[in-house]
Amino acid sequence: MYIQLISIHGLVREQNVEMGRDADTGGQIRYVLELAKTLANHPAVEAVDLFTRRIRDRRVSSDYGQDIERLSDNCRIVRLPCGGGRYIRKERLWPHLDEFVDGMIALTSREGRAPTIVHGHYADAGYVAKEVAAVFGVPFVFTGHSLGKPKLDYLLEEGWTVEQANKELAIEHRINIEQECLAAADCVITSTHHECDQQYGKYRKRDDVDFQVIPPGTDLERFFPYYDYEMPGIEIDERFKQARIRLQNDLARFYTAPEKPLIVALCRPDRRKNIGALIEAYGNSMELQAIANLAIFAGIRDDIESMPDNEQQVLTDMLLAMDRYNLYGKLAIPKHHDSEFEVPELYRIAAASGGIFVNTAFVELFGLTAIESSAVGLPFVVTENGGPQDIAENCESGLLVDVNNQQQLTDAMIQLLTDRDRWSVCSSNGVNRVREHYTWETHVRHYVDCLGDFDSAPARQPLATGTTAAGRRLASLDKILITDIDNTLIGDDEACQRLLELLGRHRRHIGFGIASGRSLELVREALEEQGIKDIDLIISSVGAEIYYGPEFTPDRGWARQLRSKWRPDRIREALDALDFLQLQDRDFAQREFKISYDLSEEITAEDAEPLLYEALNTSESAYSLIISHGTFVDVLPHRASKGKAVRYLARKWNFPIEQVATAGDSGNDRDMLQGRTAGIVVANHDQELASLKDSKPSRVHFASGSYADGIIEGLHHYRLIDKSLVESSPLQDSQTHMENVL
């Protein structure tokens, strides 16, 4: 299997993972990194690529600007441009995700290896994975991690309005995308039964949606037991020892009695983590203060005042609580820690002191920190709401509490800190049972098993049964014919049939596309009338829309490009003043990116053209004007036309532009015939194209044959079709005109 994993936000690298830097850098980074590396070691997996956003911003490490970072021989982090180079939070990336989709498709096509599975992490990556999987016709796997509906419920309880949540977090858009992902996913992987039942339970789900509960693993080479330091013969990486010394020195600065057991909390400075409940319980209990010190590692900071409002408020409240309960000498709130070496050592220092780990979040979707602490032998007291229920049941390495009940929280901490037999049992259970239930090897074994159930099966996307997925097919081709319909492909039924039979014999090597001024509906109608099937792509509405495959899946990346500076209302307002224009049929001719008119008989196209430009230039909208057949006027976004669509497709699907044959007969075909494409003008062309004969340099072939025979002639002129296959055809004897063409 070749597996593509996607985690969009960009702060992903192998070394010195910046967990806790901000709201986008939580445990999910470690999750996708470990998943990628361990998957790559599985014998059923040939390669794994972890796709993320490329960031080139002086505020973050240059590591995030590398295009490719190799994690092993068959595992890479692949960084793609998306929304510029600056690091921005994921809520600001929604308008740019189609750029990421196009980048993934282009790279995948260029490397010539279609994915077996595409797996998106979080809603943004879920959207990308859904689109990429649809193009290549492969299964789409979704892991939401943190879902929008539960988050919105929490925000509303905190006093937010829906409008505020939309402005700050695009929350309803996120929820809609999550719903679309659930409708399309072949498999949804969750970490706990609580997540599956409670979090996803707020969404509409198909009856046959395949939910798999597969807990993530733990890197046991980093989270080894605390007592390994006491065992002779065990070699420990010097970097862990150095981290241990740094942490011990750092913590000692805060405490008047550093020898006491240590209560450790590790989380982002987020209100949902409910850090205040822990400080309040500790501050109100003189017994706890007497027997243990408290250390809270709440993210990474240099200056609280420079942090986002939510994090700034949480940290300020922590400092105020420290002062309120006079916890100086008993409470440490360090500013920095690294996740690679210092976090594991923090757990081991606490375990060696006889301490505990505490998580007082209102809800914890999984509870990775409870597993990590258990792995080193540090018992936990954690919230009963969420994923820790599964961890407590599997590991029996700590206590679950109602974090809204301060007395219950305090009693649980005192019990584990003072009952040494209970502490020892929980410590031993954690070390042993994490290795039984929560290793990455176990996770990947279950992961690959569930993927095997639908390996190579079509994704739940609109793909016709028995057909090759559009993306997989396009990625396999090295040349393609893209032709206009009216008076080019059709107009001579016998010639059209000859062309279709020719393309059918070469179908393995040459694709077949349509570029038409018609709307999609009218293109389909024309194709059905001619009995034309096996279309790989359609450029419709004079280049304003692109569709793939037999189910006409839209190219949303193209639509995203066209929206820039497109002001259709201003265009209509400017042209409505011209009495020689008549708006065409609203049901078919008018599209999101195309406004179409007919010229009246009282004016020629040559006379109308300067008047049209004069009016359009008052619209303050970027546009492209196309006049064809002397009577049709189409106004498109400035980035749209048949030619621009053809070149976009060549870049996206890695076709050499010289191997893209374009055929047409009128003015709206002009820009796709020019340049380095293999341009073919059929003999029955409009006078509008005559000037192409004299343009230099020119790569346009003016065929002597009309309609589809002209296309066949052009394909041979450019050597895009093997002539011998046509000459051996049984049609040869009866088609004297065909002989002349060849």
C-alpha positions, 0 to 999 in steps of 0.5 A: 500500500501507498498511504497518504496522510494529511495534516494541514497546519504546517508545524510538523517536523521529526525533531523537536516537535513544538507541541503546546506552541499554540492551539494547533500544536497539540498531541495530534502532531505526535499522533500523525508523525508516529503513525506515519513512521510506524506504518512505513515499517509494516510489511504491507506498506510500500510507502507513506507520505505525510502531507502538510503546509509549507511555511516560510516565515521568519517567526518559525523555524526554517525546517517548516520550509523544506519541500521534502523531509525524509523520515525513513527510506519509504516515509516522507513529510511532503510540504506543499504551498497553500495560502502563502508562506506565513504561518496562520492558524488553521481557521484562516486556511479554509479559502486556500484548501483547494490550492492544497488539493491541486498541489497533492494531485499534481505531485501525485500525478508527477510521481506516477504513483496513485495512493491506495488510501488517503487519510485526513486528520482534522476537518481541513485535512478531511476536506482535502483527503475527500477531494483527492480520494475522489479524483483517484478513486481510492478509499477515504479515511477520516479522523476528526480528532476534535469536532466542531459541534461539541466545540460550538456547544462548549463555546455557547456555554461560555457565552459566545454567540454563533456569529462570534464563533463563525467570525473567529473560528468559521465554526459552522463551515467546519461543521458542514465539512465534517458532515460532508466527510462523514457522508463520504468516508469509507472508514472513520478512525477514532481513539475511544468509544466515548469519541465514537459514541458521544462526539460523533453522535452529534452528527448525521451518519450513514447506517453503513459508516465504518467506525473503527476504535483504534487507540494511538500508541506511545513511543516506548523508546522515549517513555521508558520506566522511571526505574531504568535509571536504577537498573545496572546495564541499561543504557540511556540516551545522554540527551534524556540525562541532560534534559533531566538535569535541566528540568531538576534545576529549573524546578528547584528554582520554584520550591522551598522543599524540592524533595517533596513528591511532585504533582504534574499537569501538562496541557495547553493554556486553554480554558477547556483544560480547566487548569484553575480547578487543579490550582484551586483544589491544591490551594484550598488543601493544606494537606496537599500543600504539606505533602507535595509540590505542584508543577503546571506546564501550560504550553510554551511562552516568552511573554504572556502579553504577546499570546492570543487572548484565550491563552493570555487569560488562562495564564494570567488567571493561573498567576493570580491564583498562585498569588491568591492562595500564596503558593510561592515556593510550592507551585512551579509554572515554567515557561518552556519545555520540549516534547522530545526529551523533557516531557518524558523526563518530567514524568520520570522525575515525578514518578521517582519522587512518588508523585502523580499526574493530574488532568482536570480538563472538562472533557478529554477526547483521548488522554494521551498524557495519561498513557504517557505518564502510565508508561513511565510508571507515574499514576494518574488522577484524570477527568472521567469525561471522555477517553480516559474511561478506556485508559483507566479500564485497560490499564488500571493505572490511576483514578477517574474523578468528576473535575467539577467536584473539588472534594473528590479531586482533592481526595483522589490526589491525597489517596494516591500520594499517601497510599504507597501500596495503591501507588505501586500497583497503579505504577506497575500496571501502567508500565505493563499494560501500556505495553499491552494495549497502547503501542504504535505497532498494535495500532498499526496492526489494527489500522492495516487490518481494517484498511485491508477490508476495502483496499483498492475498492472505490471510495464513497464518491460519485464514481460509476461502477466498473470505470477507472477513476478519473484521477487514476486514469489521467495520472497514467496518460502522457497525452490527451486530445481536447476538442470543441464540440460544435462544428469540430467534433460533430458536424459529420457523423461518419467522421466523428465515428472514425475518430471515436474508433481511433481514440478507442484503439489508443485509449490506454495512451491518449485521453479524450476531453471536451472544451465547449462554450456550452454549459455542462448540461448542454454538453452532456445532451450533445454527447448523448445524442452522438452516443459518445462515452468514455470522456475523461474531462470536460471544459464547459462554459468557455473555460469557466468550469472543469469536470472529470470522469463519467460522473462529471466531478467538478474541479473545485480548485479551478473554481477557487482560482476564478473567484479572485476579483470576479464581480459579476453584478458589476459586469451585468450593470455595465453591459445592461446599458448596451442596447445591442446586447440581449442576455441569453437563456438564464437556465443554461447560458448563465453560470457562476463564472460566465455571463453570456449575451447575443449580439443584435443583427444591427451590429457586427462583432468588429463594431461591437468589440470596442464598445464592449471593452469601453463598458467593461472597463467601467465595471472595476472587475477583472474579466476576459471577453470572448466573442465567437461566431460573430454573434455570441458574447461571453464575459468570464473571470480574467483567469478563465478561458478554454486555453487557460483551463487547458494549461491548468490541466496540463500543470495539474496532471503533468501532461507535457503541453506539447502532448496536449492536442487542442482542436477547434473552429471558432474564436472561443477556441483561439487561445487554446490553439495558440502557444505550445499545444498541438493546435488543430484548426479544422477546415470548416473553421470560422474566419475568426481563426484565419489570422492564426495562419500568419502568426509567428511563431505558430504551432497551429495545424490548419487541416485540409479535412473538415470536422472530425476528419480534420482532428484525425489529420492533426493527430497524425500531423503531430505524431500523437497517434500511431498511423499503422493502427488506422491503416490496418483498420477494416474501415480503410477500404471503404473510406477513400476520404480517410486515405486522403486525410492520412 
